[in-house]
Amino acid sequence: MLAVLSPTRKLMRKAIAVAAFIGLAACDPVMMTTAGGGGPRVDTASPVPVALLVPRSDSSAGAVASSMENAARLALASLDGVQIDLRVYDTAGNAQQAATQAERAVAEGAKIILGPLYGEASNAAGVAVADNGVNVMSFSNNPSIAGGNVFILGPTFRNTANRLLGYAARQGKNSVVIVHPQNLEGEFGKAAIQAAAAQNGVRVAAVESFAFSQESVNAAVPRIRDSVQSNGADSVFLTSTAAGALPMFLQLLPEAGLSPATTQYMGLARWDVPTQILSMPGAQGGYFTLSDPGATTAFESRYRAQYGAAPHPLAGLAFDGIAAVGALVQQGRSDALGTRALTQNSGFQGANGVFRLRPDGTNERGLAVATVRNNQVTILDPAPSGFGGAGF
């Protein structure tokens, strides 16, 4: 046991840095002043100006910005006969500068904005250009900034929770205990699971929270076990990441008597990175999601061939933004970048599979349901290749 807990505790200590990088801070979205959310008219016969807002000079995110810019240019090279004039602006990871750069981009002719990376900066950019009728496709995953002229491209907890609980319900699982840390990210995760449970007819038997510390995780384990058993739940849904409390729960809950043979484990985060997660007892038979493996592999291979290195995990979001804009401009309509076009039900083909933007500013992505068998990842239900299938 001690040999396992040592690395899991190290992973736990990394969580604060990871949570800070995700940047979930946000303000209220501002509604567009143009009818229906609008969008500027575009001349699809000429190069369409598109602004990419990334934190180039942010010392903590410069590498992400570079990888995103590379991915955007890779997507440009994939467009068939579509002309896009990509213009890159530096936000420095700062909300005020993001707003200033968004205004500058629109003044210089940008018809749509891709980025920024962080939620607060994206909200500021959206507010700054709302009166101009320009839409913002943010790289954030924070649903609280979505709406009006701001659309988020980052994978959402609601999308993941809905995919997992929809699949679990079809396997006969109908009651769940939610386990989340007492922080902003944990609250977002809990709310997403509760909403997905209601949508899929799954009963939330109980909600168990814990303070963001190793001691609190240890103390929460017997309480979670007793809650699952006393409330007659058949599943436990963990919101924590591999860099947070997830490894400890996957080790300690089975040791405390919550067997994966009788209780379905599932989680909002990926369980295949780092690989040591795959050997933990609670991971065996558990449910988690992955993006479309085939699409992801193809994107990563193309990126390596072009740039000689692997893309940052978030780089695909910039590729997706260009792919969506390119697909819409190719239709040749003057309202190609308006709200109605952006939210077309058929969606788009992206770096990691199909995705679509919703009228509320959030998104849906085609996800595969995966599990762990014999310490190896196994796909239980493939990612859908289009909308309308079992995964949606």
C-alpha positions in Angstrom: 0.0 0.0 0.0 2.8 2.5 0.9 4.4 1.9 -2.5 1.2 3.1 -4.2 0.3 6.0 -1.9 3.6 7.7 -2.4 3.2 8.5 -6.1 -0.5 9.2 -5.6 0.3 11.8 -2.9 2.8 13.4 -5.3 0.1 13.6 -7.9 -2.3 15.2 -5.4 0.2 18.0 -4.7 0.3 18.8 -8.5 -3.4 19.5 -8.6 -3.3 23.1 -7.4 -1.1 24.1 -10.3 -3.3 22.2 -12.8 -6.4 23.8 -11.4 -4.8 27.3 -11.7 -3.9 26.6 -15.3 -7.5 25.6 -16.3 -8.6 29.1 -15.2 -12.3 28.7 -14.3 -12.8 32.3 -13.1 -15.6 34.0 -15.0 -18.1 36.9 -15.1 -21.6 37.0 -16.5 -21.9 36.7 -20.2 -23.3 39.7 -22.1 -26.0 39.2 -24.7 -25.6 40.5 -28.2 -27.3 43.7 -29.1 -27.9 42.6 -32.7 -31.0 40.6 -33.5 -30.7 36.8 -32.8 -27.0 37.1 -31.8 -26.2 38.2 -35.3 -22.7 38.2 -36.7 -21.1 40.5 -39.3 -21.6 40.0 -43.0 -18.7 38.4 -44.7 -17.6 38.3 -48.3 -16.8 34.6 -48.8 -15.3 35.3 -52.3 -12.4 37.2 -50.6 -10.1 36.1 -47.7 -12.1 36.3 -44.5 -10.3 38.0 -41.6 -10.2 35.8 -38.5 -8.5 36.9 -35.2 -6.7 34.3 -33.0 -6.2 35.6 -29.5 -3.6 33.6 -27.5 -1.4 34.3 -24.5 1.9 34.6 -26.4 3.8 36.6 -23.8 2.4 34.8 -20.7 5.4 33.0 -19.3 3.1 30.2 -17.9 1.2 29.6 -21.1 3.5 30.7 -24.0 4.1 27.0 -25.0 0.3 26.5 -25.2 -0.1 29.6 -27.3 2.6 28.5 -29.7 1.1 25.1 -30.1 -2.4 26.6 -30.7 -1.1 28.9 -33.3 0.6 26.0 -35.0 -2.6 23.9 -34.9 -4.6 26.8 -36.4 -2.2 27.1 -39.3 -2.3 23.3 -39.8 -6.1 23.6 -40.1 -5.7 26.4 -42.6 -3.7 24.1 -44.8 -6.5 21.6 -44.7 -9.2 23.9 -46.1 -10.3 23.2 -49.6 -10.4 26.4 -51.6 -11.4 28.5 -48.6 -9.4 31.7 -48.0 -8.9 32.8 -44.4 -6.7 35.7 -43.4 -5.5 34.6 -39.9 -4.3 37.4 -37.7 -2.7 36.6 -34.3 -3.1 38.9 -31.2 -1.3 38.5 -27.9 -3.5 38.6 -24.8 -0.6 38.0 -22.3 -3.1 35.9 -20.4 -4.7 39.1 -19.1 -8.4 39.9 -19.3 -7.9 43.6 -19.8 -5.5 43.1 -22.6 -7.7 40.4 -24.1 -10.5 43.0 -24.3 -8.2 45.6 -25.9 -6.9 43.1 -28.4 -10.4 42.0 -29.3 -11.5 45.5 -30.0 -8.3 46.1 -32.0 -8.9 42.9 -34.0 -12.5 44.0 -34.9 -11.4 47.5 -35.8 -8.9 45.9 -38.2 -11.6 43.9 -39.8 -11.9 40.6 -38.0 -15.2 38.9 -38.6 -14.9 36.4 -35.7 -12.5 35.8 -32.8 -10.9 32.5 -31.9 -9.8 32.4 -28.2 -8.8 33.6 -25.8 -7.6 30.7 -23.7 -8.8 31.6 -20.2 -12.4 32.1 -19.1 -12.1 35.6 -17.6 -10.2 36.8 -20.7 -12.7 35.3 -23.0 -15.6 36.9 -21.1 -13.8 40.3 -21.3 -13.2 39.9 -25.1 -16.9 38.9 -25.6 -18.1 42.0 -23.7 -15.7 44.2 -25.7 -17.0 43.2 -29.1 -20.6 42.4 -28.4 -21.9 45.8 -29.7 -20.1 45.1 -33.0 -22.0 41.8 -33.5 -18.8 39.7 -33.5 -18.9 36.2 -32.1 -16.1 34.8 -29.9 -15.2 31.1 -30.0 -13.3 30.8 -26.7 -10.9 28.0 -25.9 -12.2 27.9 -22.3 -14.2 25.0 -20.9 -16.1 27.2 -18.4 -19.9 27.1 -19.1 -20.5 30.2 -16.9 -19.0 32.5 -19.6 -21.0 30.9 -22.4 -23.9 32.7 -23.9 -24.6 35.8 -26.0 -21.7 36.2 -28.4 -19.4 33.8 -26.5 -19.1 30.1 -27.4 -16.8 27.8 -25.6 -14.8 25.1 -27.5 -13.3 23.4 -24.4 -14.7 20.0 -23.5 -17.4 20.5 -20.8 -18.1 18.5 -17.7 -21.8 18.4 -18.7 -20.9 16.7 -22.0 -18.8 14.1 -20.3 -21.3 13.5 -17.5 -24.2 13.1 -20.0 -22.2 10.6 -22.1 -21.2 8.5 -19.1 -24.6 8.5 -17.4 -26.4 7.8 -20.7 -24.2 4.8 -21.2 -24.5 3.7 -17.6 -28.3 3.9 -17.6 -28.4 1.7 -20.7 -26.3 -0.8 -18.7 -28.9 -0.8 -15.9 -27.2 1.6 -13.5 -29.8 3.9 -12.0 -28.4 5.5 -8.8 -25.2 7.3 -8.1 -23.2 9.0 -5.3 -21.3 12.1 -6.5 -17.9 12.8 -4.9 -16.3 16.2 -5.5 -13.7 18.5 -3.9 -14.9 21.6 -2.1 -13.5 24.0 -4.8 -14.9 25.8 -7.8 -14.0 23.0 -10.2 -15.6 20.5 -8.0 -18.8 22.5 -7.8 -18.9 22.8 -11.6 -18.4 19.0 -11.8 -21.2 18.2 -9.3 -23.6 20.5 -11.0 -22.9 18.9 -14.4 -23.4 15.4 -13.0 -26.7 16.4 -11.3 -28.0 17.8 -14.6 -26.9 14.8 -16.6 -28.4 12.5 -14.1 -31.8 14.2 -14.4 -31.6 14.1 -18.2 -30.8 10.3 -18.2 -33.2 9.2 -15.5 -30.5 8.4 -12.9 -31.1 9.0 -9.2 -28.6 11.0 -7.3 -28.5 9.0 -4.1 -26.1 11.4 -2.3 -23.5 14.0 -2.7 -20.2 13.7 -0.8 -17.6 16.5 -0.7 -14.2 16.8 0.8 -11.7 19.6 1.5 -8.8 19.8 -1.0 -6.2 18.1 1.1 -4.7 14.6 1.6 -6.1 14.4 5.1 -9.6 15.2 4.0 -9.4 12.5 1.3 -8.4 9.9 3.8 -11.2 11.0 6.1 -13.8 11.0 3.3 -13.2 7.4 2.2 -15.2 5.6 4.9 -17.9 8.2 4.7 -18.3 7.7 0.9 -18.3 3.9 1.3 -21.1 4.1 3.9 -23.0 6.6 1.8 -23.0 4.3 -1.2 -24.1 1.3 0.8 -26.7 3.0 3.0 -28.4 4.9 0.1 -28.5 1.8 -2.1 -26.5 3.4 -4.9 -25.0 1.2 -7.6 -22.4 3.7 -8.8 -20.0 6.3 -7.6 -19.1 9.3 -9.8 -15.7 10.9 -9.1 -15.0 14.5 -10.4 -11.3 14.5 -9.4 -8.5 14.4 -11.9 -5.4 12.2 -12.0 -3.4 15.2 -10.6 -5.9 15.5 -7.8 -7.6 13.1 -5.5 -8.5 10.5 -8.2 -5.6 8.1 -7.6 -6.2 8.0 -3.8 -9.9 7.3 -4.2 -9.2 4.5 -6.8 -6.8 2.9 -4.4 -8.5 3.6 -1.0 -12.2 3.1 -1.7 -11.8 -0.5 -2.9 -9.5 -1.2 0.1 -12.2 0.2 2.4 -14.7 -2.3 1.0 -16.3 -0.5 -2.0 -15.7 -3.2 -4.5 -15.7 -2.4 -8.3 -17.3 -5.8 -8.7 -20.5 -4.5 -7.1 -20.2 -0.7 -7.4 -19.7 1.0 -10.8 -16.9 3.5 -10.7 -16.9 6.4 -13.2 -15.2 9.7 -13.5 -15.2 13.1 -15.3 -11.5 13.0 -16.0 -9.4 10.8 -18.2 -8.1 7.7 -16.3 -5.4 6.6 -18.8 -2.8 9.4 -18.0 -0.6 8.8 -16.2 -0.5 5.0 -16.9 -0.1 4.1 -13.2 -3.8 4.9 -12.8 -4.6 1.8 -15.0 -3.2 -0.5 -12.3 -5.3 0.9 -9.4 -8.1 -1.4 -8.2 -10.9 1.2 -8.5 -10.0 1.8 -12.2 -10.8 -1.8 -13.1 -14.1 -1.9 -15.0 -14.6 1.9 -14.4 -16.1 4.2 -16.9 -14.4 7.3 -18.3 -14.5 9.1 -21.7 -11.9 9.7 -24.5 -12.1 11.8 -27.6 -12.4 9.8 -30.9 -9.1 7.9 -30.8 -8.8 7.7 -34.6 -9.3 11.4 -35.1 -7.0 12.3 -32.3 -4.2 10.0 -33.7 -4.6 11.5 -37.2 -4.3 15.0 -35.9 -1.3 14.3 -33.7 0.5 12.6 -36.5 -0.1 15.5 -38.9 1.1 17.9 -36.3 4.3 16.0 -35.6 5.0 15.7 -39.3 4.6 19.4 -39.7 6.3 20.7 -36.6 8.5 17.9 -35.3 6.9 17.6 -31.9 3.7 16.6 -30.2 0.9 19.2 -29.9 -0.2 20.5 -26.6 -3.3 18.8 -25.4 -5.3 22.0 -25.9 -3.9 22.7 -29.4 -6.8 20.8 -31.1 -9.2 23.5 -29.9 -7.5 26.1 -32.2 -7.7 23.5 -35.1 -11.4 23.1 -34.3 -12.0 26.8 -34.5 -10.5 27.1 -37.9 -12.2 24.0 -39.1 -15.6 25.3 -38.1 -15.0 28.7 -39.7 -13.6 27.1 -42.9 -16.6 24.8 -43.2 -19.0 27.7 -42.7 -17.3 30.1 -45.1 -17.2 27.3 -47.7 -21.0 27.4 -47.8 -20.6 30.9 -49.4 -23.3 32.7 -47.3 -22.9 36.2 -46.2 -24.1 35.2 -42.7 -21.6 32.3 -42.5 -20.3 33.5 -39.1 -23.5 34.4 -37.5 -25.0 32.6 -34.5 -27.4 30.5 -36.5 -24.6 29.2 -38.7 -22.3 28.5 -35.8 -24.9 26.5 -34.1 -25.9 24.4 -37.1 -27.1 21.0 -35.8 -24.9 18.9 -38.0 -21.8 20.3 -36.3 -18.2 20.1 -37.5 -15.3 17.7 -37.9 -12.5 18.6 -35.5 -9.1 17.5 -34.4 -10.6 15.0 -31.9 -13.8 14.1 -33.7 -17.2 15.6 -34.3 -18.4 18.6 -32.3 -21.2 21.2 -32.4 -21.9 24.5 -30.7 -25.1 24.9 -28.9 -27.4 28.0 -28.8 -26.5 28.5 -25.1 -22.8 28.9 -26.0 -21.7 25.5 -24.8 -20.7 22.6 -27.0 -21.2 18.8 -27.5 -18.4 16.5 -28.5 -18.4 13.0 -29.8 -16.9 10.9 -27.0 -16.0 7.3 -26.6 -16.8 5.5 -23.4 -13.7 3.6 -22.2 -12.9 1.2 -19.3 -9.8 -0.5 -17.8 -9.4 -4.3 -18.2 -6.3 -6.1 -17.1 -4.6 -2.7 -16.7 -5.3 -1.8 -20.3 -7.7 0.8 -21.8 -10.6 -0.8 -23.7 -13.3 1.1 -25.6 -16.8 0.0 -24.6 -18.8 2.3 -26.8 -17.0 4.1 -29.8 -17.3 7.8 -30.3 -20.1 8.7 -32.7 -19.1 9.9 -36.1 -22.1 12.2 -36.4 -25.0 13.6 -34.4 -28.2 11.7 -33.6 -26.6 8.4 -32.6 -26.5 6.7 -29.2 -23.7 8.9 -27.9 -25.9 12.0 -28.2 
